[in-house]
């Protein structure tokens, strides 16, 4: 676990001000928040903001946060999602005292629905889903009452009990709250609060064949758990009157306060759970943990750190606004978190062989290299050097433009941690492709020897061909090319038309031999290429697989 001081959780925001005033005025004598995910998919970076706000604020005021699954729709829920969500919350650095489920309260929710019927505040409706939608009205036109709205209390109680007993088919009846069909707030136009679903539930099995709707269950859960501050994103603001109506009319002793904050949107990032599930179901990505996904499991597999995500969320702040944050900002915090902890090393992603013709064929030597020049405590390592090495293909050009300082015929460069080499001959295949370079080295120019005889402008990374370990590198770009398409959660546009065909590039290369024992989630900075994470899914001891987390340079400018 982390210390809250590490990420400045006590930074002022409007929710913190409300909680502070509630405690100071005696309106509340404790703070209980909750993180209430629906187990119908994996958590994404937007959920991380909610996790950090809920757990962080409760921690600030010596309160507690419940992890509660709003599992009211068994058609879309699965134990896999429950397990994944628990893992993600713990990975971010948070824990809970008791795991809770909405389904644990189904008996009480049923009794509260019966109470509404007895009070004349709920009725069983036979209208179809399409008819209910038609009767609901629009933003400018009031709805009209269902012909079943004025059933007697006795009839409604009988029908609702028969619904529970499984006498009716799916969709044939629903229970609706009786509020106001002319209300300007569509959420108050007799919302459905129970529906029939003959579906096995992951937690309750076949005990129930009717399930509460989220909008009915959620406020009851908060009240049952004595939640003081129910924090949610602004899309639920219009539902707050319904939230309060349910708590009041169901005669709940505890009265939670719903407070809304702006959701987190990130440029070039799909933040719709529906769209993310579509990507998984249509196998456009390699599961929920694909490193191109903004899911917490995807970010973890890519190599993001919980500390970087916490810092990022903290910096975005807590407000009512929901503007898109530049994805470069998130990447900035990853670099900041990794730069002092990740060993520097050399990897060749697109190999080009170099033969050093004046180096003895049967000779090899070990050269000294620092593991992290920004953190001397990480020490040094030995890297082998011999007659044949690999460099990057794009570190050579036969006919270079001006100010190209890497290898070209008759040019001299420095090999990182090694010697100066000069390109003498270019070997090509029958099709004219460069397949090998013949170079000579200057033994007097060994790195660290104090040589000052002349200078070169280019420094290349390399690996020793004799001892290099084959490796796979996975390079990522944004999955969706259209920023607005990524953020739009409407059904009208097909965001799959804007999928980036180059979002993943897989290349085969080599790494230094000292990396032969890398483990999943080990992180490195490869010279000039960026920060990489050992993939936990496909990497093997015979051939490690590296996911590029971020490149070395950022366009984001942090304001201090």
Order of alpha helices (4+ residues) and beta strands (2+ residues): alpha-beta-alpha-beta-alpha-beta-alpha-beta-alpha-alpha-beta-beta-beta-alpha-beta-alpha-beta-beta-alpha-alpha-alpha-beta-alpha-beta-beta-beta-beta-beta-beta-beta-beta-beta-beta-beta-beta-alpha-beta-beta-beta-beta
